[in-house]
Amino acid sequence: MAVSDLAVLLATMEPQLYPGEYGFACVAALPVGCPVFATAAEEEGLTLVALVGDLAAAGVAYQGGWARISLTVQSDLAAVGLTAAIATALTGQGISANVIAGFHHDHVFVQAGRALDAVAVMRGLASV
């Protein structure tokens, strides 16, 4: 069941760090056989988010260096404040965050070198 209460979301989000380095790319069309985590259709082209190994294997130019942290709580699409709370806390530690909202969960991409710091910051929000 989707959660909309911010206090409950923060207390139960349990950030999960996924293995591997992710990259962002912009292409005209989805490369055949390239597994992607997410896409976004923009005016300038199709943004792909995928593991850098998969992007490289497909011959796609990308901007890498990102770690994926998924929030395991099932957040309501209409929930207010979760993204803002996470972004504010990460900003306080100088950590960039790129957030993608899925139907069930939110996914935060941070600089790979700061991934463990970001997880710690997010876990700290549960105790606030």
C-alpha beads as a LAMMPS data file, in Angstrom:
LAMMPS data file: protein, C-alpha beads

128 atoms
127 bonds

1 atom types
1 bond types

-500.0 500.0 xlo xhi
-500.0 500.0 ylo yhi
-500.0 500.0 zlo zhi

Masses

1 110.0

Atoms # bond

1 1 1 0.000 0.000 0.000
2 1 1 1.350 3.425 -0.956
3 1 1 2.377 5.708 1.911
4 1 1 1.753 9.456 1.812
5 1 1 2.536 10.567 5.386
6 1 1 5.982 12.232 5.328
7 1 1 6.969 11.110 8.843
8 1 1 6.140 7.495 7.986
9 1 1 7.935 7.749 4.636
10 1 1 11.110 9.050 6.265
11 1 1 10.992 6.505 9.086
12 1 1 10.483 3.527 6.774
13 1 1 12.226 4.438 3.499
14 1 1 15.232 2.103 4.049
15 1 1 17.597 3.344 1.328
16 1 1 19.147 0.476 -0.650
17 1 1 22.426 1.034 -2.488
18 1 1 22.679 -0.978 -5.709
19 1 1 25.974 -2.281 -7.055
20 1 1 27.539 -0.854 -10.187
21 1 1 28.142 2.550 -11.670
22 1 1 25.297 4.215 -13.530
23 1 1 25.437 6.698 -16.364
24 1 1 23.093 9.166 -18.022
25 1 1 22.935 9.473 -21.807
26 1 1 20.878 11.302 -24.411
27 1 1 20.074 9.434 -27.636
28 1 1 17.690 9.736 -30.571
29 1 1 16.288 6.222 -29.982
30 1 1 16.673 3.386 -27.520
31 1 1 19.658 1.253 -28.595
32 1 1 18.660 -2.317 -29.436
33 1 1 19.649 -4.747 -26.722
34 1 1 20.747 -2.114 -24.218
35 1 1 19.130 -2.743 -20.830
36 1 1 18.178 0.522 -19.159
37 1 1 16.964 1.376 -15.697
38 1 1 14.928 4.405 -16.731
39 1 1 14.137 6.666 -19.655
40 1 1 12.777 10.169 -20.003
41 1 1 11.557 11.600 -23.283
42 1 1 12.738 15.191 -23.535
43 1 1 12.680 17.763 -26.326
44 1 1 16.421 17.234 -26.913
45 1 1 16.221 13.434 -27.099
46 1 1 15.662 10.291 -25.069
47 1 1 17.491 10.289 -21.741
48 1 1 18.704 6.863 -20.648
49 1 1 19.831 5.834 -17.190
50 1 1 21.721 2.552 -17.202
51 1 1 24.792 0.781 -15.941
52 1 1 27.833 2.297 -17.643
53 1 1 28.958 -1.119 -18.876
54 1 1 25.687 -1.556 -20.742
55 1 1 25.876 1.937 -22.228
56 1 1 29.478 1.415 -23.309
57 1 1 28.659 -1.993 -24.825
58 1 1 25.891 -0.343 -26.852
59 1 1 28.302 2.339 -28.088
60 1 1 26.401 5.118 -26.338
61 1 1 28.208 8.233 -25.083
62 1 1 27.300 8.843 -21.459
63 1 1 28.067 10.840 -18.344
64 1 1 28.985 8.299 -15.664
65 1 1 29.983 8.265 -12.054
66 1 1 26.580 7.788 -10.445
67 1 1 25.340 5.387 -7.777
68 1 1 21.713 4.285 -7.479
69 1 1 19.977 4.360 -4.122
70 1 1 16.381 3.144 -4.084
71 1 1 13.940 3.873 -1.286
72 1 1 12.203 0.619 -0.429
73 1 1 9.094 2.262 0.983
74 1 1 6.201 2.366 -1.478
75 1 1 5.611 6.101 -1.688
76 1 1 2.353 7.535 -2.930
77 1 1 2.811 9.540 -6.119
78 1 1 0.939 12.392 -4.429
79 1 1 3.057 12.329 -1.254
80 1 1 4.427 15.737 -0.327
81 1 1 7.913 16.457 0.988
82 1 1 9.924 13.239 0.588
83 1 1 12.060 14.443 -2.304
84 1 1 12.510 17.852 -0.667
85 1 1 13.588 16.331 2.662
86 1 1 16.143 14.075 0.989
87 1 1 17.465 16.798 -1.317
88 1 1 17.782 19.251 1.566
89 1 1 19.643 16.760 3.766
90 1 1 22.008 15.778 0.938
91 1 1 22.573 19.421 0.007
92 1 1 23.674 20.060 3.584
93 1 1 26.473 17.540 3.012
94 1 1 27.394 18.819 -0.455
95 1 1 25.965 15.745 -2.205
96 1 1 24.253 16.159 -5.565
97 1 1 21.004 14.222 -6.029
98 1 1 19.121 13.302 -9.185
99 1 1 15.761 11.778 -8.274
100 1 1 13.609 9.552 -10.442
101 1 1 10.144 8.656 -9.209
102 1 1 8.903 5.242 -10.214
103 1 1 5.328 4.055 -9.725
104 1 1 6.206 2.279 -6.468
105 1 1 9.529 3.723 -5.313
106 1 1 11.806 6.729 -5.564
107 1 1 15.378 6.328 -6.805
108 1 1 18.161 8.757 -5.996
109 1 1 21.334 8.969 -8.087
110 1 1 24.331 10.444 -6.272
111 1 1 28.030 10.760 -7.100
112 1 1 29.419 7.232 -6.770
113 1 1 32.187 8.401 -4.451
114 1 1 29.614 9.823 -2.024
115 1 1 27.149 6.909 -2.122
116 1 1 27.839 5.594 1.390
117 1 1 27.684 9.143 2.773
118 1 1 24.338 9.644 1.034
119 1 1 22.910 6.422 2.465
120 1 1 24.001 7.490 5.948
121 1 1 22.386 10.907 5.488
122 1 1 19.125 9.313 4.321
123 1 1 19.125 6.832 7.206
124 1 1 19.644 9.760 9.557
125 1 1 16.378 11.274 8.351
126 1 1 14.502 8.333 9.863
127 1 1 15.537 9.398 13.359
128 1 1 14.552 13.060 12.985

Bonds

1 1 1 2
2 1 2 3
3 1 3 4
4 1 4 5
5 1 5 6
6 1 6 7
7 1 7 8
8 1 8 9
9 1 9 10
10 1 10 11
11 1 11 12
12 1 12 13
13 1 13 14
14 1 14 15
15 1 15 16
16 1 16 17
17 1 17 18
18 1 18 19
19 1 19 20
20 1 20 21
21 1 21 22
22 1 22 23
23 1 23 24
24 1 24 25
25 1 25 26
26 1 26 27
27 1 27 28
28 1 28 29
29 1 29 30
30 1 30 31
31 1 31 32
32 1 32 33
33 1 33 34
34 1 34 35
35 1 35 36
36 1 36 37
37 1 37 38
38 1 38 39
39 1 39 40
40 1 40 41
41 1 41 42
42 1 42 43
43 1 43 44
44 1 44 45
45 1 45 46
46 1 46 47
47 1 47 48
48 1 48 49
49 1 49 50
50 1 50 51
51 1 51 52
52 1 52 53
53 1 53 54
54 1 54 55
55 1 55 56
56 1 56 57
57 1 57 58
58 1 58 59
59 1 59 60
60 1 60 61
61 1 61 62
62 1 62 63
63 1 63 64
64 1 64 65
65 1 65 66
66 1 66 67
67 1 67 68
68 1 68 69
69 1 69 70
70 1 70 71
71 1 71 72
72 1 72 73
73 1 73 74
74 1 74 75
75 1 75 76
76 1 76 77
77 1 77 78
78 1 78 79
79 1 79 80
80 1 80 81
81 1 81 82
82 1 82 83
83 1 83 84
84 1 84 85
85 1 85 86
86 1 86 87
87 1 87 88
88 1 88 89
89 1 89 90
90 1 90 91
91 1 91 92
92 1 92 93
93 1 93 94
94 1 94 95
95 1 95 96
96 1 96 97
97 1 97 98
98 1 98 99
99 1 99 100
100 1 100 101
101 1 101 102
102 1 102 103
103 1 103 104
104 1 104 105
105 1 105 106
106 1 106 107
107 1 107 108
108 1 108 109
109 1 109 110
110 1 110 111
111 1 111 112
112 1 112 113
113 1 113 114
114 1 114 115
115 1 115 116
116 1 116 117
117 1 117 118
118 1 118 119
119 1 119 120
120 1 120 121
121 1 121 122
122 1 122 123
123 1 123 124
124 1 124 125
125 1 125 126
126 1 126 127
127 1 127 128
